[in-house]
Amino acid sequence: MYFSKKTKDASLKLSRKWETEVQKALKNNPDQKTSFSTVSDMEIKRLYTPEDVKDINFAEDISVPGEFPYLRGNQVTGYRGRHWTFRMFSGMGSAQDTNKRWKMLLREGQTGLSTAFDFPTLMGYDSDSPKAIGEVGKCGVAIDTLEDFLVLMEGIPLKEVTTSMTINPPASVLWAMYCAAADIKGVPLSRIGGTIQNDMLKEFIAQKTFMCPPEPSVKLISDTVEFGTKYVPRWNTISISGYHIREAGSTAVQELAFTIRDGIEYVEDVIRRKKMNVDDFAPRLSFFFNSHIDFFEEICKLRAARRIWAKIMRDRFHAKNPRSLWLRFHTQTAGCSLAAQQPYNNVVRTTVEGLAAVLGGTQSLHTNSLDEVFCLPSEHAAEIALRTQQILAEETGVANTIDPLAGSYFIETLTNQIEDATWDYINKIDAMGGMIAAIEKGFPQMEIAESAYKFQEQLERREKIMVGVNKYASDMQHSIPLVEIEEKIGEEQIKRLRDVRRKRDNTAVKKSLDNIKSTCKKGENVMPHCIDAVKNLATLQEICDIYREVYGEYRDPGLF
């Protein structure tokens, strides 16, 4: 037991006496607010005592870092051994522009790269597609061919720096370009490290960048997992993402539950489709969570996530390798918490959210820039966001001890409540037949929509507060320099793309594309053929059009 009977009896006696005094105070001040909740509407009690954690078994439920259930972290030395990776999300305009921003961030102390792609790239279309008009390079970097990718990676030490790519429907193609670039630069695939997001289930649930239907989309993901396990062992071939689920309006519990259940779906598919042992690939699975503004809720969510995943891998999949039980995750502060009103408040929000992620034990962190609610981050705003992480790591002392909030009556109680509520959702989705079946029924989509609607109502009624938005508003104008991507960036990108098409060996390209089509129809692994195709300068869309032709295109049913 967590406490002795003597301690619990004393706590109970003191709590009852205290509650009597509270009731007297409330009687004298009847207008005092008595109901408090997290940003996700989990009820918060006035006070937490040993009574709230009386059933916790320290060895089984909390333990020490590096030991099951990994509540306190995977690494035995925490941040004392190494700080989390400072990984600022960046991508803008052309490959050359983004390469320049990357080099600036690396000079300023960033320790990992993270790539944002423009919408045409995200959707698997070339820059000269009619569907790309007005969008080329606007919200991220435009990548059409391997030549763009080589410019993007120019001067980047692939053996030393890990690169994360936020790409989903065309993930296999962009990863093929990364592998081909490494090969051209003489770097063995066994030496490169990084992550492709490659999580299509959350796209159907929340972010909505689609290409093919759910079943073949998951098949392509399993192809990358199999290929990475065999040939690119330092690469995380999927980043199972709750971030976009939260950005769509979910609660913290929904974010955690749907993300974990997506992870289960992927593990089941790889085992079923590829006949792989779970311990062969599970150690390279990674996750991606949102760190929202409710400080304690986010800390507890991240702690609970590790314990839930460890139990799933041990009890559901019977993993034997301790690393298979580790939930390794990147965190990004909440874009949806940023406000256009009084934008410098966003620096404070990001700092609090970054601190919550660190106290929750993240392995990698992106801190949002104050201007992201308006535009792509300026160099100045990105530097402030990076410095925020560096101050947390170097000045605040939060890295000096591991899981410093462990044992708090409140923290352990809220962690348990989040875990219990998460299991309820996982069990519901299991009963539906899994996450693909739940998505087809519209279950997670509707749950998120209802939560988003409820939160907006609470903001409008001022039951939840956003400073500068629905309270402490001001007419003062703040001048924020805006980063704008000029139209000539798109024009130049299209010209480069057409030049590539003219100079390449189109016979070799056609043969490569035919091989991908044949492989898709046979249900075999597409990755070797994708790498061959991009080396022959096949474009992103040409490969994705093969996927669309063989597997069909997905159209969101539009649930109301």
Secondary structure, 3 states (H helix, E strand, C coil): CCCCHHHHHHHHHHHHHHHHHHHHHHHHCCCCCCCEECCCCCEECCCCCHHHHCCCCHHHHHCCCCCCCCCCCCCCCHHHHCCCEEEEEECCCCHHHHHHHHHHHHHCCCCEEEEEECHHHHHCCCCCCHHHCCCCCCCCECCCCHHHHHHHCCCCCCCCCCEEEECCCCHHHHHHHHHHHHHHCCCCHHHCCEEECCCCHHHHHHHCCCCCCHHHHHHHHHHHHHHHHHHCCCEECCEEECHHHHHCCCCHHHHHHHHHHHHHHHHHHHHHHHCCCHHHHHHHCEEEEEECCCHHHHHHHHHHHHHHHHHHHHHHCCCCCHHHHCCCEEEEECHHHCCCCCCCHHHHHHHHHHHHHHHCCCCEEECCCCCCCCCCCCHHHHHHHHHHHHHHHHCCCCCCCCCCCCCCHHHHHHHHHHHHHHHHHHHHHHHHCCHHHHHHHCHHHHHHHHHHHHHHHHHHCCCCCCECCCECCCCCCCCCCCCCCCHHHHHHHHHHHHHHHHHCCHHHHHHHHHHHHHHHHHCCCCHHHHHHHHHCCCCHHHHHHHHHHHHCCCCCCCCC
